[in-house]
Amino acid sequence: MELHSLPYLVLLFVFFVLFLCERSYITDQKVRVRIQYCSAILFLLFFGFRGYIGSDWFNYNLKYESTLWNVWTADDYEIGFSFLMKMSKLLGLSYQSFVLGITLIQVFLINKLFGSYLKYVSLGYILLIALFPIVIIDLLRNFTAILIGMFAIPYIIENKKTKAILIILLAVSFHTSSVFLFFLFFIGKKVINKRLLVVLSFLGIIVYLLEFNFYKDFLEMIGSAVGGRIEHLLNQGADDTEKAYGITWGILEKIVLLGFIIIYYNRVIKYNAFLVNSCIIYLLVYLYFSTSQSFINRFSNLFLLGYIYMYTNVVLSVAANNSRFWIRYILLFCFMRTGLSYNNELYTYSNNILSDDNVNTRFLAREQYYKNR
């Protein structure tokens, strides 16, 4: 049996070594900066030069080949992303060079965010790679938009609304789903009532287990009222063909993390309340909207920074006496998720530095994969 996820496991192991170094030199700022840059370069080399891996490369490649600088259509509504695509095409760059350029922008943003908020940058990369494969590889626009939108956080906290709104609008220009980042204005530093959190968590688990789709009609109603791209995105989430993930290691991990937050809530909330609340939203969206993979991929991931922050900063600090246990738990889970999530033929890794990927071969493999599902 071919292990498609082997290159990703090797990548994770290298980041694990960087994490051990970062943890050993936690007080040496110069060493930590070097590790931060090493992490960024490693991520860029691996994902920036990737071949036609994943699924959505087909749609992006098709769009890139047909786009023209002097022709703007209704499909170019996400003007920020379209501008970069058309500029790259105008410069005569190939699709894969365009992907490298986008990944370079993403790495720059990731490094800025991780450097600003995370205690362990290398662990942040481990969590990102292990738990968000679809975001990194397939959601080219979404991921860029999410990263841009996260830069609004300090301005929201400081109540500098104009700057925050402009940043979120820039994110929306890369992917329309980022409009829901405006919910961040209602998070702030507010402390959620612990009893309310317990009730919401309990109901969320019940909804998840029963695979109860309570929101289909509601999403369709909002979509029809708003119209346009938002309607399309919400209708994807309400599609009858969408199915729940079921009982997985991923959902068990999220329930454990939610339980940790509830038990230690009075201590947890003393950290960055904004990011802690973002993590809670991420977890609850995952529970309540489990019957729609599209909705989870589009909307819960808007709050992924809070989720990563919870592990890299809060869990390891609050559970300082048991930090070794939690580090082992996090790393074991990340390696397991990487081995499972990337282990299909769509993610068979190729790197343009080492060899050219064949688009026709990849297309046939993609078609065969979906045919056999």
N, C-alpha and C positions, 0 to 999 in steps of 0.2 A: 504493500500500500504506500503510495507516494505521500510524503509529508509536505504539503504545500506551504505550511506555516514555518518551516525550518529557518529560512532567512530572517523572518521576523523575530523568531526566538533568539537567534544569534544577535540581532540588533538589540533586543531587550537585555541580553546578557552583558553586552558592552555598556549599556546605560547603567546596569546594575553595578558594574565595576566603578563607573563614574560616581554613582551614588555612595558607594563605600568610601571613596576618596573624599567626596564632599562632606560626608558625615564625620570623617576623621579630622578634617581641617575646617570645621564649622566656624571657628573664630578667626581664620586666616582669610581676609577679604580678597587678597590677591589670588590665592589658589582657587577660591570660589568663583571669581570672575573668569579665570581660565577654564574652569569646568563648565561654566555657563556658555562660553564661546565654543568649547569642544562639543557640547550637546547640540548647539545650534547647527554647527557645521556637519555633524554626523546626521542629524535629521534631514538637512538639505541634500546631502549626498545620496541618502537612501531614497527619500520620497521625491525630491526635486528632479532626479534623473530617472524616475521610474518609467517603465514601458507602459503598454496598454493593459494595465491591471485594473481589476474591479469591473464595474458594469457601466457607469455613467460616462466613461471615456468616449463611448460610441456617440452619444448625443452631443457632447462637447466638441468632439472632433468634427462631426457633421456640421455643427453650427459654425465652427472656426473656418472650415473650408469654404463655406458659402458666404461668409460675411465680407462686406466691402466697406471701406472707409467713407465713401461718399453716398452710401445707401443706408438710410435709417428707416426701419420698419416698426410695426407694432410689437414685434418680438424683442425690440431693443429697449423695453420699458425699464429694465434695470441698467440705467445709463452708465453707472460707474464701471460695472463689469464689462458692458458692451464697449465702452471707450477703450479700456485696456486691451480687449480682444481686437478691436479694429486698429488700434495703434500698432499692436504687434504684427498684425497682418500687413499693414502699410509698410512696416520696416522689413518685410520679407521673411519673418521668422516662421519656422515650422510649428506645428501644433505642440510638439514635445518641448520646443524652446519656450513656447508660451506657458506651458505647465511649469517649467523650471522658473520662469519669471514670477508667476503667481505664488509658487511655493517659497521663493525668496522673500516676497512681501509677507507671506504668512509667518515665516521663521523670524523675521524682524519683529513682527507684532507679538509673537509668542514669547520671544526672549525679553521684550520690554515688559510684558504682563507678568511672566513668571519671575523675572528679576525684581519686580515691584512688590509682588504679593506672596510669593512662596518661600518658605524656609529652605526647602531643598528643590532646586530647579531641576536637577537630574531625575528626581522622583516624579516631578510633574510631567516630564517627558515620558517616563515609563507608564504612568497612568493614562496619558493622552493616547499613546500608541496602542496600549493593551485594550482599553475600554471604548475607544472611539474610532475603529477602523473605517466605518462607513463615512464618518465626518471627514477624516483625513483624505481618503482616496476618492470617494464618489461625490461628496458634496463640496465641490470646488468653490462655488459661489457662496453657499451657506457658511462654510468655515471661515472664509475671508470676512464675510459680513459680521459673524459672531465676534471675531477678534477685534474688528474695528469698533463694534458697539461696546465692548468691554472698557474701552478708553473713556466712556462717558461716566463710569462709576465715581471717580473722585469729584467730578463736577456736580453729580446728583447729590452726593453726600454733603458737599459744601453749598448746596442750593444755588449753584450757578446754572440755572436752567437753560439759558440761551446756548451756552457752549455745549451742554449735554444734548440738547435737541439737535443741534447742527451735526454732532458726531453720529447720533442715531440715524439721522436722515442720510448721512453718508453711507452708513451700514445698509440702510434700506435700498440705496442705489446699487448695491451689490446683490442683495436678495430681499424680496418683499417681506418675507416672514419676519425680518428684523423689526418691523413696525411694532411687534409685540414686546420689544425691549422697552417701550414706553411704560410697561407695567413696573419697570424698575423704579419709577418715581414714587410708587406706592409702597416700596419696600423700606427704603431708608434705613434708619437705625431702630426701627420699631421692634419691640419685644413681643413675640407671639405668646398668648396665654397658653401655659403648658397643658392645661386640661383640654383646650381646644385642639392643640396639636395631637394629643393622645386620641381624641375622638376622630379627627381627620385621618390619622394614620390607620386606626382600626377599621374605619369605613373603607379606606383605600385598599386595604388588604382584602377585605370582603369583596369589593368590586373586582379586584384583580382575580381572585380565586373563582368567582362566579362568571368571569368574562362578560360582565354586564355592560353593554353599550348603551349608556343613558344619554349620550350627547349627540347622536347622529342627527336627529331632527333640529336640535339647537344649533349645531354647526351649519347645517343647511340653511336655517333661517337667517343667521348672521351673514352667511355668505351671499345669499340673495339680496340682503339689504345693502351690503357694502358693494358687491359686484366686483368686476375686474379680476386682477391677479389674486387678491385675497379670497374671493369666492372660489377660484380654482384650487388654491391651497387647502381651504377648509373642506371642500368637497372631496379632495383626496383623502383627508382624514376621516370622512364619513362614509367612504366607499364600502359597500357590502362585501367586497372581495378581501378586505383587510382582515387579518386574523391575529389573535393574541400570541404572544411568545410562549405562554404556558409556564410551568414551573421549571425554572432554570437556575443555574448557579448565580447568574447575574441578578435575578430578582431576590434570591436569598441574601446575597451580599447587600443589596439595597435595603432590605428589611432590617438586617443587622445594623447597618449604619444609621438608619432611622431610629432604631431602638437605642443606640448609643447616644444620639442627639437628645432623645427624650430623657434618658436617665441622668445625663450630665448637663441638661439644658442650662441651668443657672450658671455653670462655668463656661460652657460652650459659647453662649451669647456674648460673653465679655470680650471675645476676640473680635474680629471684623464682623459685626452684626449683619452688615449688608451682604457679605459673601455667605455667611451662615444661612441667612434667609433665602439666598439664591439657591443654595444646596437643597434646602427643604422644598422649595418649589420644584426643583428638578426631580426629586424623589417622589413627590406627590403627583406630579404630572405623569410620571412613569406608571404609578399605580392606577390612577383613575382613567387613563387613556390607553390602557394596555391592548385593547382590541384594535388599535390603529397604529401600526408600525410607522406609517407615514407621519402621523401627528407627532409621535414621540421623536422621530428623527428630525423633524422640522422645528419643533417648539421646545421640547425639554432641553435639547442641546444648546439652546440660547443661554442656558444657565450653567453650562459645564464648568466654567471657571470656579464657581462656588463649590461644586462637587469635588474638584481636584484640590482646592484649598482646604477642604475639610480633612482630607487624608494627610496632606503634606504638612499642615500647620497645627490644626486643632486636635485631631485624634492623637498624634504622637506627643503633643504637649500635655493634654489633659490626662492621658494614660501614661505619663512619664515613667511610673514605676513598672509598667508592663510594656514599655516601648519595644523591647526585643520581640515579644509575642506579636504585637501589632505590625511591626516591620515584616516579620516572617509571613504573617497572614496576608498583608497587602501584596508582597512580592509573589507569594505562592499563587494567590488569586490572579494576579496580572499575567504570570507565565501560563497559567491554565487557560485563561481567557484568550490569550494570544494564540496558543496552540489550537484552540477550538475555532475562534472567530475567523482566522485567516486560512483555515485548512479546507479550502475548496479551490477548484481549478481556475475560478475567476481571479483569485489572488496569487496565482503562480507568478513568482517574482521575476522580473527582468530589469536590468539596469542599462541605460543607453551608453554609459561609459564603457561597459564591458562588451555589449553586443547590441545590434539593432533588433528591435522587436518587429515582428511581421504582423501588420494590421489585418491582413486577410485571415491568417491563422487564428489570431485573437478573436476576430469576428465570428468565425465558425465555432470556436470553443464556447463563446458567449451564447450563441444561438442554441448549441447542443445542451448547455447547462440549463437554460430556461425550458427547453423542450422536455428534459428529463425530470424536472421538478414535480 
